[in-house]
């Protein structure tokens, strides 16, 4: 959940902000498949210039954003059609409108980033040995804390929509809507433009669901080099790798599992599950830095109970999801760090265990309201209904 978090300019906070920004490094892997990789790189560098970014922004004009968000809304509503009353027609239209406002704001910010040397929020590119070239140009993205600050008002307004609904399943609807909207808008752009703007779209989706900003802010009470800070600093860059490793293990354990969208290997399901795994990690590090599990008890557990009963996921599946993730995290730390971390992982497991009865009661009510038909085989993702 996005909660307003004042980021102090302390060395520890700035270090985590740097690591946070590195999450949005452009993915250049698609360039390797280009017929002429050098020409593709040249095209990418051109697309990163201010003028070219302005051209990209013109392509994504307001009317196109509005239409794509409406199309994404239709797709999302269709995906969630099997969940009774997840959002009303009026609520869905309102969510489409707020999605439009979010993307409109992002597109307005996009042209103001450009090629910059050695930015800590971007990727450095070796562009050859030509002496007239800077060998370490970077693909510019706005500094992550500035981007977060600029987008915070509209994202908080968007988030308020599911808070007011008092139904955490709406968060799943919102993140799915954002994911579909991004995909539809990317279809209108060249490969180079897609590479450069995708990190912005990823940032939007994560800001709604993952408390990275709060993790950074919570570092203010810790010194660089302290055991707690060192642990978080060490593990943050491994977040995606951990999520992908756990995802592969879950797929291996459930090779026959199918959802509404297909097998676990489906790109949309893979995307949502990996993001959920990163969300759990963010909440774990928030607990460690705050020395409290309140955020897990009051936010993460509540989210899981509400969402999982809506899609029919079994409690055993949730427990396995959490256990495999925490085991992977613990396997990657030293024995001293494990002693520091274990109290939080144990409390995290206890927080979910404590809610098991309420979860099972809610699941029975959900199944009853669906005319006694189990919806477990049709959940749109392995763990979360987010696509």
Secondary structure as UniProt FT lines:
FT   HELIX           11..22
FT   TURN            23..24
FT   HELIX           29..33
FT   HELIX           37..47
FT   HELIX           50..59
FT   HELIX           62..79
FT   TURN            80..82
FT   TURN            84..85
FT   HELIX           89..110
FT   TURN            111..112
FT   STRAND          116..117
FT   TURN            120..121
FT   STRAND          124..125
FT   TURN            131..132
FT   TURN            135..136
FT   STRAND          137..138
FT   HELIX           144..165
FT   HELIX           169..186
FT   TURN            187..188
FT   HELIX           191..209
FT   HELIX           212..218
FT   HELIX           219..221
FT   TURN            224..225
FT   HELIX           227..236
FT   TURN            237..238
FT   HELIX           239..253
FT   TURN            254..256
FT   STRAND          258..259
FT   TURN            260..261
FT   STRAND          262..263
FT   TURN            264..265
FT   HELIX           267..290
FT   HELIX           294..295
FT   HELIX           296..300
FT   HELIX           301..311
FT   HELIX           315..331
FT   HELIX           335..354
FT   HELIX           356..369
FT   TURN            370..372
FT   HELIX           376..378
//
